[in-house]
Amino acid sequence: MKLIIIRHGDPDYSIDSLTEKGWKEAELLSNRIKNMNVKEFYVSPLGRAKDTASLTLNKMNRKAKVLPWLREFNAPIKDEKTGEDRITWDWLPGDWTKVTEFYDKNLWHTVPIMNEGHVIEEAKRVYTGLDEILKEHGYQREGQLYRAVRPNNDTIILFCHFGVECVMLGYLLGISPMVLWHGFFAAPTSVTVLNTEERRKGMAYFRVSSFGDISHLYIAEENPSFMGRFCETYDNMEERHD
C-alpha cells in the first residue's frame, strides 16, 4: 500500500484558508495528483487543508473523508519563560536540544512541560486514528510492524499539516516527533510518500520513499513558500527568526 501525506498550501491563518500563492500551489499540486489511481482521500477539518484538497478533488470528481484527528497537532503547553500558551512543536534549538529525553521515542512526552500539557493524550489520538484507517485498508498494527491482513497496492492520500504529519511519521518509523518537528521541513503542498514493505509474508513495515517533495512547483518554476522555515543565517533579517 502507498500512504501519501500532503501538507496544505501557503496559509492565510487569519481566515484559515490559503494565500494567493497557496491557491497557485494547490493548483499545481492538483495537476500532479489528478491522474493517480487513489483508493481514498482523507482531509483535516481545517480550512487551509480542505481548500488545498478541493482543487484535486474537483478535478477528479471525488470527495474526501474529514478526520478530526488530522487537524494541526493541538496540544498547547505553557512557555516556561513567559507563562503563555505556545505550540508544542516550535522551540528554539538552543533550548530543546539540551533535554536528552526529547531524542527518545519513548520519553519525549515525559518531560515535565510536555506532561503538564497532556501532549501524549493528543498524540495517542493521532496514533489511534492512523491505525484505524490503516486497518480499514488491510493493515493492522502489531508491535512496531503491521500485519498485512489484506495486502494491496492501493494508494490513500491525507491532506493535513506539518505538525501532525511528523507525529504520524514518528509513530510509523519509531522516531521522536521532536526530532522530526525540528530536524525536517516540509514546504506547503509538499508530498511525502510511504510504501509498505512486506519482506516476510504477512508482516509489513512503512518505509519513506520520498519526503517533502515539491517537484510539481519546480516544474512550473514556482518558488516554494518559506512558511514554516526560519532564517538560514542570523543576518538574513528579512527571514523569520522567532
C-alpha positions as CSV (number, residue, x, y, z in Angstrom):
1,M,0.0,0.0,0.0
2,K,1.1,3.6,-0.6
3,L,0.4,6.2,2.0
4,I,0.7,9.8,0.8
5,I,0.7,12.7,3.2
6,I,0.3,16.2,1.8
7,R,0.8,19.5,3.6
8,H,-1.6,22.3,2.8
9,G,-0.7,25.2,0.6
10,D,0.8,28.5,1.7
11,P,-1.6,29.5,4.5
12,D,-3.5,32.6,5.5
13,Y,-4.0,31.8,9.1
14,S,-6.2,34.8,9.7
15,I,-9.0,33.3,7.7
16,D,-7.9,29.6,7.9
17,S,-7.5,29.4,4.2
18,L,-4.8,29.9,1.6
19,T,-2.9,33.0,0.3
20,E,-3.0,33.8,-3.4
21,K,0.3,31.9,-3.6
22,G,-1.2,29.0,-1.7
23,W,-4.0,28.7,-4.2
24,K,-1.5,28.6,-7.1
25,E,0.5,25.9,-5.3
26,A,-2.7,23.9,-4.8
27,E,-3.5,24.1,-8.4
28,L,0.0,22.9,-9.4
29,L,-0.4,20.1,-6.9
30,S,-3.8,19.1,-8.3
31,N,-2.2,18.7,-11.8
32,R,0.2,16.2,-10.2
33,I,-2.4,14.2,-8.3
34,K,-5.3,14.2,-10.7
35,N,-4.2,11.2,-12.8
36,M,-3.3,9.0,-9.8
37,N,-5.4,5.9,-9.0
38,V,-6.4,6.9,-5.5
39,K,-8.4,4.5,-3.3
40,E,-9.4,7.0,-0.7
41,F,-8.9,10.7,0.2
42,Y,-8.8,11.9,3.8
43,V,-8.6,15.6,4.9
44,S,-8.2,17.7,8.0
45,P,-11.2,19.6,9.2
46,L,-9.3,22.9,9.0
47,G,-10.0,25.3,6.1
48,R,-6.4,25.5,4.7
49,A,-6.2,21.7,4.3
50,K,-9.8,21.5,2.9
51,D,-9.1,24.3,0.4
52,T,-5.8,22.6,-0.7
53,A,-7.6,19.3,-1.3
54,S,-10.6,20.9,-3.0
55,L,-8.8,21.6,-6.3
56,T,-7.6,18.0,-6.6
57,L,-11.0,16.6,-5.6
58,N,-12.9,18.8,-8.0
59,K,-10.7,17.7,-10.9
60,M,-11.2,14.0,-10.0
61,N,-14.9,14.4,-9.1
62,R,-14.1,12.8,-5.7
63,K,-14.8,13.5,-2.1
64,A,-12.6,13.2,1.0
65,K,-13.5,11.9,4.4
66,V,-12.9,14.5,7.1
67,L,-11.0,13.2,10.1
68,P,-10.9,15.4,13.2
69,W,-7.5,14.0,14.4
70,L,-5.9,15.1,11.1
71,R,-6.2,18.8,12.2
72,E,-2.9,20.5,13.1
73,F,-1.4,18.9,16.2
74,N,-3.2,20.7,19.0
75,A,-1.6,20.3,22.5
76,P,-0.6,23.7,23.8
77,I,2.0,23.9,26.6
78,K,3.0,26.7,28.9
79,D,6.1,28.6,27.9
80,E,8.5,28.3,30.9
81,K,9.8,31.8,30.4
82,T,6.6,33.8,29.7
83,G,3.9,31.5,31.2
84,E,1.8,31.9,28.0
85,D,0.5,29.1,25.8
86,R,2.6,28.0,22.9
87,I,2.5,25.3,20.3
88,T,4.3,22.1,21.2
89,W,6.4,21.8,18.1
90,D,8.2,25.1,17.7
91,W,11.1,25.5,20.1
92,L,14.5,27.2,19.8
93,P,17.1,24.5,19.2
94,G,19.3,26.0,21.9
95,D,16.5,25.1,24.4
96,W,15.1,21.7,23.4
97,T,18.4,20.1,22.4
98,K,19.6,20.3,26.0
99,V,17.0,17.8,27.0
100,T,18.1,14.3,26.1
101,E,14.6,12.8,26.6
102,F,13.4,14.7,23.6
103,Y,15.5,12.5,21.4
104,D,13.9,9.3,22.8
105,K,10.8,7.9,21.1
106,N,9.5,6.6,24.4
107,L,10.5,9.5,26.6
108,W,9.9,12.8,24.6
109,H,6.5,13.3,26.1
110,T,7.6,12.6,29.7
111,V,9.5,15.9,30.0
112,P,7.6,17.9,32.7
113,I,6.4,20.7,30.4
114,M,5.0,18.1,27.9
115,N,3.5,16.0,30.7
116,E,1.7,19.0,32.1
117,G,0.3,19.9,28.7
118,H,-1.1,16.4,28.2
119,V,0.7,16.1,24.9
120,I,0.8,12.3,24.8
121,E,-3.0,12.2,25.0
122,E,-3.2,14.2,21.8
123,A,-0.5,12.1,20.2
124,K,-2.4,9.0,21.1
125,R,-5.5,10.4,19.3
126,V,-3.4,10.7,16.2
127,Y,-1.9,7.2,16.6
128,T,-5.3,5.6,17.1
129,G,-6.8,7.5,14.2
130,L,-4.0,6.5,11.9
131,D,-4.2,2.9,12.9
132,E,-7.9,2.9,12.3
133,I,-7.6,3.9,8.7
134,L,-4.7,1.6,8.1
135,K,-6.7,-1.3,9.5
136,E,-9.6,-0.3,7.2
137,H,-7.2,-0.6,4.3
138,G,-5.9,-4.0,5.3
139,Y,-3.0,-3.3,7.7
140,Q,-3.3,-4.0,11.4
141,R,-0.7,-2.8,13.9
142,E,1.2,-5.5,15.9
143,G,4.0,-4.0,17.9
144,Q,6.2,-2.0,15.7
145,L,5.0,-3.6,12.5
146,Y,1.7,-4.1,10.7
147,R,0.1,-7.4,9.9
148,A,-0.9,-7.4,6.2
149,V,-4.4,-8.8,6.7
150,R,-5.3,-7.8,3.1
151,P,-2.0,-6.8,1.4
152,N,-2.6,-4.5,-1.5
153,N,-1.2,-1.8,-3.8
154,D,-3.8,0.8,-3.1
155,T,-3.0,4.5,-2.7
156,I,-4.5,6.6,0.1
157,I,-3.9,10.4,0.4
158,L,-4.1,12.5,3.6
159,F,-4.3,16.3,3.2
160,C,-3.2,17.8,6.5
161,H,-0.5,19.8,8.3
162,F,3.2,19.6,9.1
163,G,2.9,19.2,12.9
164,V,0.6,16.2,12.7
165,E,2.5,14.8,9.8
166,C,5.6,14.5,12.0
167,V,3.6,12.8,14.7
168,M,2.4,10.2,12.2
169,L,5.8,9.7,10.8
170,G,7.3,9.3,14.3
171,Y,4.7,6.7,15.1
172,L,5.2,4.7,11.9
173,L,9.0,4.9,12.0
174,G,9.8,4.8,15.7
175,I,11.3,8.3,15.9
176,S,10.7,11.1,18.5
177,P,8.4,13.7,16.8
178,M,10.6,16.4,18.4
179,V,13.4,15.3,16.1
180,L,11.1,15.4,13.1
181,W,9.4,18.7,14.0
182,H,12.8,20.5,14.3
183,G,15.1,18.5,12.1
184,F,12.8,18.2,9.0
185,F,10.9,20.7,6.9
186,A,8.0,20.0,4.6
187,A,7.1,23.1,2.4
188,P,3.5,23.9,1.6
189,T,1.9,21.4,-0.8
190,S,4.8,19.1,-0.3
191,V,4.2,15.4,-0.8
192,T,5.6,12.6,1.4
193,V,5.2,9.0,0.3
194,L,5.4,5.9,2.4
195,N,5.2,2.4,0.9
196,T,4.6,-0.9,2.7
197,E,7.5,-3.3,2.6
198,E,6.4,-6.9,3.1
199,R,9.7,-8.8,3.1
200,R,8.2,-11.6,5.2
201,K,4.7,-12.8,4.3
202,G,2.0,-11.2,6.4
203,M,4.1,-8.5,8.1
204,A,4.6,-5.0,6.7
205,Y,6.7,-2.0,7.6
206,F,6.1,1.5,6.3
207,R,9.1,3.0,4.5
208,V,9.5,6.5,3.3
209,S,10.3,6.7,-0.4
210,S,10.2,10.5,-0.6
211,F,9.8,13.3,2.0
212,G,8.5,16.8,1.4
213,D,8.7,16.5,-2.4
214,I,7.7,19.8,-4.2
215,S,8.8,18.8,-7.8
216,H,5.4,20.0,-9.0
217,L,6.4,23.5,-8.0
218,Y,9.9,23.3,-9.6
219,I,8.5,22.0,-12.8
220,A,6.3,25.1,-13.0
221,E,9.1,27.4,-11.9
222,E,7.2,28.3,-8.8
223,N,9.4,29.1,-5.8
224,P,8.3,27.2,-2.7
225,S,6.8,29.1,0.1
226,F,9.1,30.0,3.1
227,M,6.2,29.3,5.5
228,G,7.5,27.1,8.3
229,R,11.2,27.8,7.8
230,F,13.5,30.1,9.7
231,C,16.5,32.3,8.9
232,E,19.2,30.4,7.1
233,T,21.8,32.8,8.7
234,Y,21.1,35.2,11.6
235,D,22.0,38.2,9.4
236,N,19.1,37.3,7.0
237,M,16.8,39.8,8.8
238,E,14.1,39.5,6.2
239,E,13.6,35.8,7.1
240,R,11.7,34.6,10.2
241,H,13.7,34.5,13.4
242,D,11.2,33.5,16.1
